[in-house]
Amino acid sequence: MRSQLTALVCLSIIVGLLLSGLTWQPLGVLAGVSIFILSIGLTAIAVIFLPKFWRRGPTRSQWLGLGLIVLLASGYGAWRFPSPSANDISHLLDVSDSESQTIVAIGTLTDGGRFNAGGNQQFWLSVEQVQRPPEHHFRSTQGKVYLTLAPSKIPWRRCQKIRVTGQLYRPMVAKNPGSFNFADYLTKQGIFAGISGKKGVLLEEKFCGLTPIRDRIVQAQIAWLPRDGKGQWPGLLLSSIVLGQKAVNLPVELRNLFNQVGLSHFLAASGYQVSLLVGTVLAFGQRFSKPVAIALGAGTLLFYLGLTGLEPSVIRASLMWGAVMLAIINDRKINTVGALLLVATVMLLVKPVWIWSLGFQLSFLATFGIVVMAKPLQEGLDFLPPKLAEMIAVPVAASVWTTPILLLQLGYLIPAALPLNILITPLLEILSFGGMVSAGLSLIVPTLGSAVAWGLAFPAQWLITIAQQFQGIPNIAVGQVGVWQVGVMYGAFGLIGWVPLGRKRAIWIVLFLIGLLSFPLLFAWQTRVQATVFDSRDGPVIVTQRPGHTTAIAATTVERTDRLLKPFFAKQGINQLDCQVFVEIGRTQAEKIKNCPELTWYSHSPPILAMEFAGQRWWIFWLIPERQQPPPRLNLDQRPDVVIWPGSFFPYAWLEQLRPLQAIAIAPHGNAKLRQKIERYQGQLWVTGEAGAVQWTPRWGLSPALESLDPDLR
């Protein structure tokens, strides 16, 4: 009963922390009030009904106490959510009308070092002093900023104190549906501003813990590999498997490859590496006394934790192994599920914001799945050799328990992930064990570490090649998965795993879950009618959806459009396009729209694409007409309902002639005089840089695609 109550206390804390992020505001009620009402409601249900059905469970007074814990945990989570201090550097942007300003900042590089797609290095900079030209003195300040710096002769790395000149800016919120909200991500890291560095000057090299040792290992593992092209990829991959991606500057292409095929967890040090290392040390320590063996294991654990840069997955595994070693000392067995739940709770009490980290969620869910599901699966595969059965059971168990949260976050399935994880399990074991040996030798005799790493470059390259072969398998978009659907899926897993009747009806439960995901998607396919106009730096990007037909129109490259549209397609459940048009100004366009009956070229000078959609006439300008160019003479029934153009300005003469009821400018900012002109004839101007992407539906007309944007910007 005591262990049961402890588990429920841990779950209550986790539920409370999850509720702290609730932004739901029904009928205009504040989120905090919603959390309070929801907590009271859940507690009342538990107090009244659960004791009748769970007679061996907690009493009514205990359920009441658990409800109070949920409420307190939600308040604690809200209190600990990062917010800028009174002297935070981000406040400099509050007193300025511009979105950015030139500053000189002095601070220390605390984290990061990876290269982004633009070739710049990314860091967290802990700012100590700041100067705003034309000021000549520095003032004291606080806070962290997201810093990008171009590579220089001086290699930038953590723990350097630098003076950087650049543009201070406020990170942009997500303005397109499905896109990554970088501003929200930085906020959860306690960062509320960024600096685009133009020039950096090294002031001081500070003590940086185990970073020099980590760098020595990485350099040794790539020393014997070619320095041209992708020659060092196998060595960097080996270092990432051993030390984690926070410790290694992986190329963007390699990271993207592993993300696309569902192998991103291979790039992060995890419980497997911790178990391999500590388990080996403890096995070696059996020749000594128990206290000596435990001391060796604990020392190895702390050393490895410092090398990996305190990744949540490594912290979780380290705490679990700490519990194992305590159990060994006291000659007791450990309840793995209980220990995992307790470790999760302790970590979240120390850093509540981790509960929103996808890496944290996947680490615990994968481990939980392996603990509760791998053994039954392996027993069900007893007709296979034991090692092969284990190679299949472990990835399957981890995949089952992580799929719901991945669907919630990403909106798509990666079909290649499970077979690929099973296929490359032997390579992971070889690279993990061999990489540990190489790392250990690199600390003693770097040449020996390089020799071992050179030999491991071959299986590492095989792993990369296999991943590239699976890269061509397309993902399956499943649409927007709700929190309630995720809750039902995990509830169904619990029924199958712990309720005998649920185990007997497992096939029917699985079919029910397939229907749970499929029916909302099928209903949306058959009923959704909407047009989405995206905020894009490259001109108009538009997607129209109607039953059985999806059209994408863009004035940019396929690669840039993919980065913009793929997240949207995933959340909308779009797996194929019926019509796709990439407009190239100056070339013949007729053949590009022959499969799109709703599209016609109204004019080629200026290029105007006309679209008939759901009874609305849209005109899409790919270039703004010249001021002296006369507009066409149109009757009232020939005028477009919606006009879209790139840029903040549009000729007044054309507006007077067209008089669209809805005008959409693909631009960062609007033009006040233009807005007045449009409002004068009862029209409405939308600026995507201010309102974000806009969507049209027959019922609501045009509205912001992202309701989370500041209403003042709409």
N, C-alpha and C positions, 0 to 999 in steps of 0.2 A: 504494500500500500504506500509506503514511504517513497519508493522509487517511482511509482505511478504518479504520485502527487508532485514530485520533483519535475517529472517530465511535463506535466500539465502547467506548472509554473513557468518552465522554459518556453513552452508553446504560447502561453499567455503573453509573455514579454515580446516574443517574436510577432504575434498578431498585433499587439499594441504599437510596435514600431512600424509595422506595415500600415496601420491606420493613420499614423502620423503624416504619411505622405498623401493622404486623401485630399483631392482637390474638388471633389463633387460638391456642388452647391445647389441642392434642389430648392425650387421656388425662391431662389435668391438668398437662402440661408447660408451663413458663413460656414466655411469648411470646419472650423473648430467646433462650432455648435453641432454640425452634422456628425463629427466624430463622437462627441459626447452622447448624442441621441442614439447613434448606432451602438456604442458600447453599452449603454443602459439597456437597449433592446435585446442585444445578444445575452447580456447577463440575466435579464428577466426570463428569457426562454430557457436558459440553462438551469436556473434555479427552480423553475416551475415544472419542466418536463423531463430533463435528463435523469434525475434520481428515480423516476418511475420506470425508465427503460434500462438504466445501468445501475442495478441495485448494489453491485460491489464497487461502484465508483465513489467519487467524492460526495459528501453530504451537501445539503442546501447552503449551509453557512460557508463551506469550503468553495462552492461555486460562486457565491457572492464575493468571497475574497479573491478568487481568480479574476472575476469581472473588474474588481478594483485594480488589480495588477495591470490588466489590459489598459484601463483608463490612465493609470500613472505612467505606463510605458509609452503610450501615445503622446502624453505631455512631455516626457523626457526626450523622445525622438524629435519633437518640434523644437524644444529648447536647445538641443544639441545641433540642430541643422545649421550649417555654416551661414554666417551673415558678416558683412564687412564691419570692422571695428571703426571707432570714431576717427581714427587717424589713417584709415586705409587709403592707399594710393588711388583707388578707384573713385574716391570723392572728388578728385581733381576734375573729373569729367562732369560732375554735377553742376559746377559753376561755369561751364563753358557751353556756348550754343552749338559749337561744332562737335562732330562725332569723334574726332581725333585731334590730338595736339602734339607738337614736338616737345620732347622732354629729354633730359639727361638723368639717368638713374644709376645709383650705385647699390649693388647687392651681391648675393651669393647664389650660384647655380646649385639648386638643391636636388633636382631630380630631372630625368629625361636624358636627352642626347641623341635620340633617334632622328633620322632624316625624314622629312615629309615628301610628298609627291613633287613639290617645287624645288627640292634639293637643299632646303634649309634645315638646320638643326632646331629641334624643339626642346625647350627647358622650362622648368618652373624656376623663377627668379624671386628669391626672398629679398625684397627691397628694403634698404635702410635709409637712403637719402635720395632726394629728387630735386632737380633744378628745371625751371621752366623759362627758356629764353623769352624775353631779353634779360631775365634775372641773372645776377652774377654770383649768387650764393646758393648753397644747397640747404634744403630744409629737411628736418627729420620726418620720416614717414614709416609706415608699416605695411604689411600685406604681401601676398604673393601675386605674381603676374605670369601669364603665359607668354613666353619669349621665343621668337624665332630669330635665328642668326644665320647669316650666310657663312659657309666654311671660310676659314682664313689660314694663314701660315701657322698660327697658334692653334693647336687642337683644343677645341672647347670641350670641357668635361665637368662633371659634378665637382662641387666643393671649391670651385674657383670664385674668387671675389673679382668682379669686373665693373667697369664703367661703360654703360651702353647708351648710345644716342639713337633715338628712333621715335616712332609714332605711338603714343598711348591711345588705345581705343577700347571701346566696350564691345565684347564679343557679341556676335550677331545671334539672335534667336533663330530657331528653325522657321523658315518662311514657306516651305513647301511640304505638303502632306507626305508623311513617311520618311522625311529626311532626318538625318542625325542632328539632334539639338546640342550643338557644341557648347553653347552658353550654359545650358543646364548641367552638362557634364562638368564644366569648369567650376560652376557654383558648388557642386557637391564635393569638389576638391578644395573648396575655400578660396577660389580664385574668381575675381570679379572684373578683371581688366586684362588686356593684353598689350604687349609692346612688339611692334614690328621693327626689329633692330636693323639699323643702317650701318653702325660702326661700333665695334666692341674693343675695349682696351683691358688687358689683364692687369690687375692690381696686386693679386696675392694668391698663392696656392695654399689652401687650408688643409688641415688634417681630414682625411676622408675615409676613416675606418678601414674596411677590407677592400676598398676599391682598387688599390695597387695590386693586390693579390689576384683579384678578379681579372684585371687587365692583363696580368702576366699569363694567366691560364688561356684567355682568349687569343692573345698574340701567339702563344706557343701552338695552339691548335690550328692556326691558319698559316704558320710560318713556312711550311713546306708546300703550300698550295699556290697555284698560279695567281698572280695579282691582276691579271687582265680579265675583263669581261665578268663572267659568272664563275670564275675558277675558285673563288673563296667561299662560294655558297655552301658547299658541304661542310667546311670547317666552322662557319658561322652557325649553321644548323646544328652541328654537334654541340657547340658551346651553348646554344639556346636550350637544347634539350637538357643539358646538365645544370646550367645556371639560371635559366629563365630568360625571357625576352627583355626584362627590365635591365639585365646585366649586359646585353649584347645589342649592338646596333645592326639589326637585320635590314637588308634591302627591302624597299617597299614592295617590289615585285614578288619577293619570296613570301612576305607576310600575306599579301593578297592571294597568292596561290593556295596557301594552306587554309586561309579563311574560306575561300570559295569551295573547297572540297571537304570542309568539316574536320580539318585537322589542326585547328588553331590551338587546341589544348596541348599539342606536341611541342609548341614553341614556348610553353610555360613550365617551369619546374613545378612539380606537383607531388602528390602523395606517393606516386610510384617511385620517383627518384629518392624521396626521403626514406621510404620503406626499404628500398634496395641498399642505400648507404647505411642507415642505422641498423637494419637487420644484419648486414654483413659484419659490422663492428661488434654487435652483441654476440654473434656466433663466434667471432674470433676471441671475444673476451671470456668465453666459457672456460678457458684454461686457467683463468684467474678467479679470484673470489668474486662473489656477487656484487659487493659494493664497488670494486674496481671496474667490473664490466659495465655497471650502470653509469659510473663516472665517465668511462670512455664514450659510452653512447650519448650521454647528455652533452659532453664536450663537443662531440662530432655534430650533434644536432644544432647547438648554438653557433658553431662555426659555419655550418652550411646555411643556416638561417641568415647570418650576416652576409654571406656571399651572394645570396639570391636577391637581396634588396627588399626583404619583408613583403613578399607577395602573399595575398590572402590564402591562396591554396597551400603554400608552404607553411604559413603560420598554423593553418588548420591541421595539417599533417604533423607538424612538430608538437602541437599540443596533444594530439591523439597519442603520439609516441611517448610523450611525457607521462600521460595517464597509464600507458602500457608498462613503462618502467617503474612507476609507483606501485602498480599491481604486482610486478615481479618482486619488488623489495618486500612487500607485505604478504607474499604467497597467496594472492587472491586472483580470481578471474575478473576480467573486465567486461561489462555490458557495452558492447560496441555501439549499439544504437543510442543508448543513454549517454555514453561519453560523447558521441558526435553531437547530440542535441545540446549537451552542456557546453561543449566547446563553442558551438555556434552562438549560444546565448552570451557567453563571456566575451567573445570577440565583438558582438554587436553592442554590448554595454560599453565597451571601450571606444568603439567607433561606430555609432548607429548608422551613419551614412552608407556603410558597407552593404546594408540590406538592399540598396538599389543598384549595387554593382553586379552586372551580369556574370563576371568572373567568379565572384563570391557565391552567387546562387548556383551556378553550374558545378562549382567545386563540391559543395555540400550535397546537392541533389545526385550527382554522379556517384559520390562515395556512398550515400544512403542506398541508392539503387543497387550498387555492387554488394553491400552488406546484406540486404534483405532479399535480393532476388537472384544473385549469381549462383549460389549453392543449389537452390531448387532447379534452376535451369540446367545446371551441370548434371544434376542427378537425372533429369529428363533426357539428357543426351548420353546416357550410360552405354549406348551401343557404339559410341565413338571412343577412340583412345583418350585417356584422361586429359592429357595436355591439350589435345585438339578441342575437347569439350570445354575446357577452361578458356581457351583462346576465343571461342564463340560466345560463351556465357557472359564473360565480363563486359565486352563491348555492348552486347545486347541489353544487359541490365542497366548499364550507364545511359545508353541511348533512350531507353523507355522512360526513365525518370527525368531526363533533361529535355525531352521533346516538347512537353507542354509549355515550359518557360521559353524555349526557343521560338515556338510558334507565337507566343504572346509578344515577344520582343521583335522578331524579324518578319513574321508573316509568311514564311516559306519553309518547305522541307528540303533537305539536301539528300537526294537518293543515294549519292555516291558515298556518303559518310560511313554508314554501317559496314557495308562490304569492304570498304577501304580500310577501316579501323581493324577489322578482323584479319585482312590480308597482310597488313604491315606490322602486326603485333610482334612477330619474331625480329623484325628489323629494329623495332623500338627497344626490345630487350638487349639486342646486341649493342646498339648505339648508347643506351643508358649505362650499361655496365662498362663498356669500353671507354665511353666518355669520362666516367668517374675515374677509371684507371689512368687515362691520359691526363686528367686534371691533377690527380695526385702526383704523378711523375713530373708534371710541369712545375710543381712547387719545389721539387728537389733538383731534378736535372731537366731543364726545359727541352733539351735535344731529344731525350727519350719520350717526353710527352708529345713532341712534334711528330716523332716517328710513329707512335701509336695512332695519333690523329690522322696521319697520312694514310695508314692502313684502313682506318674507319671511313675515310672519304669515299671509298667505293660503295659500301652499303648506304651511306648518306646520299650519294648521288642516285643510287637505285630508288631510294625513297622519294627523292624529288621527281625522278622520271615517272614513277608510278603515279604520283599525284598529278603530274601534267597529263597523263593519259586519261585520268578520271575527270579532268577539268572540263572536258567537253560535254559531260552529262548535265543536262539543264536541271535547275532547281524547279520545284513544284510550288507555285504560289497558292496559298490556302485562304488568303484574305485576312481581314481584321478579326483576330481571336480575342474574345473578351475575357476579363478576369473570372467571370462566373464559369465560363467554359473550362478554364484551367483548373478551377476548384473542383468541378465535376470530374475532370479527368483524374486528378490525384485522389479524389474520393473513390473512384472506380478502381484505381490501382490498389487502394487499401482494402476494398472488398475482396478483390481477387487474392491478395496476399495474406489476409488475416481472418477472413470469414469463410468457414467451410462451404456454406451455400454459394457464396460468391465464386469460390474456386470451381465448383461444379458447373456454374453458369458462365464461365469465363468467356466462352465463344460469343454468347449473347451480349455480354457486357462490352466486348470489343466491337461487335457490330453496332451497338448503341453509340459508342464513342465515334465510330466512323460517320454515323448519321449525324451526330452532334456537330461535327465539323463540316459535313457535306451539305446538309439541307440549307443552312443560312447562306452558304456560298451559291448554291443553285438558285435559291430564291433571288439573290442579288443579281445574278446573271440574267434572269428572266424579267426583272422589273426595273433595274437601275437605268435611269436616263439622266446623264449629267455631262457637262463639259467643264474641264479644269484648265485654267490658264496659269502657268507657273511663273514664278519670279526667277528670271534667268538673265545672266550678263550677256548672253549671246543672241538676244532677240526672242521672238515669240516661240514658246513651246506649249503646245495645246494637245490635250487628250480628250476625245469624245467617246462616250459609252452609251450604247443603247442595246436592247435585247439582241444578242447574237452578233454584235458588231462593235469593234473597238478600233478607233483611228488615232494615230499619233502623228502630229505635225511639228516640225522643228526646223530652226534656221541655224543649226550647229552641227558639229561632227557626231558620228555615231558614238564615239567613246565618251564625250562629254554628256550626251543625251542619256546614255546608259547610267552614268553616275547619278543623274537627276531623276530618271524615271523608274529604274529598277526597284527602289524601295516603295515607290507609289504603286507599281504593278503588283508587288508582293502583298501589300495591304489591301488591294482591291481584288485580289485573286485572279489577276490577268496573266495567262500563260502563253497567249499568242495574240498577235495583232492581225486584224483583217486588212488594214490599210496603214502603211507607214510612209511618210513623205518627209524627205530632207531637202529643203529648198536651197538651191545653189544659185545665187543671184548672177545673172549674166548668161545662164545656160537655158536651153530649151526645157520647159517644165511639163509639156503636155504628156509625155510618156510616163512621167512619175506619178500622175494621179488618175491613170486610166482605170485602176481598180478601186477608185474612191468616187462613187457616183455622186456623193454629196458635195464634192469639191470641183470648182471650175476657176479658171483664170479670168478674172474680170478685166484686168489690164496688165500689161508688161512694162509700162512706163507711166507712173511708177508701178512696180510689181504689187498687185493686189490679188490675193486669193479669196474668192468668195465661197462661203460654206453655208449650206442649208441644213439646219439641225433642229429637229423637234419644233418645226414651225417658225424658227427664228432665222433671220438672215444676218450672217456675220461677215464682216470684211476684215481681212488680215493684211495690214501693210507691212511689207518687208523692208521698205525704205520710206522715209518721210518725204512727201512731195516737196519739190522746190517751191519757194515762196511765189515765184512768178508763174508757176505752172497752174493753169486754170482748172478748177474742179469740174467734174461732169455735171451736166444738167439732168436732174432726176425728178420724176414725179413722186408724190408722197408714197405710193405703193412700191416704188423701186428703192427707197432709202433703206440702208442697213439698220437693223435693230441694235447691233453691237459692232463697235469699231475697235480694233487692236492695232497698236503701233509701237515700235521700239524708240525709246527716248522720252524725255519729259516735255518736249515741245511738239505742237502740231499746227499747221497753218490755219489761221482764223477763217480764211475764205473757204477752205474745205469744210470746216466745222459748220459754218453758216449754211452751206449747201446740203451737207449730209444730215446734220442735226440728229445724231444717234442718241437714243435714250440712255444707252450705256456705253461709256468709253473707257478703255483699259490701256494705260501707259505702262510699258515694260521698262521701268526706270527706277533708280534709287530714290528719287525725290520728285514731287509734283511741282507744277507751275501754278502759282496763285492766280495769275491773270487768266490762264487757260481754264482753270476750275470755275472762275466767275463767268466766263463766256458760256461754258456748258450749263451751269446752273441757271443762267438767264433764260434758256429755253426749256427748263425743267428736266435737263439731263443730269447724269451722275458720272463723275470721274473716279476711277479706281487706279491707284498707283501701286504696283506690286511690291516696290521697295518699302512701302509704308504699311499696306494692308496685308502683304504676303500674297500667296497664291489665292485666286478667286475661283469659285465654282458656280456654275449655273445649273439650276434644276427647274423643271416646269412649275413646281409648287412655290419655291421661294425666290426664284429669279437668281440674281447674282448675290453672293455673300462670301465672306472670308472662308477659305478652306480650313484654316486653323483657328478655332474659336479661342485658343489660349492667348492670342496676340492682344496687346493692349487695345481696349476699345477706342481709345483716342486716336489710334493709328488707322482705324477703318474708314 
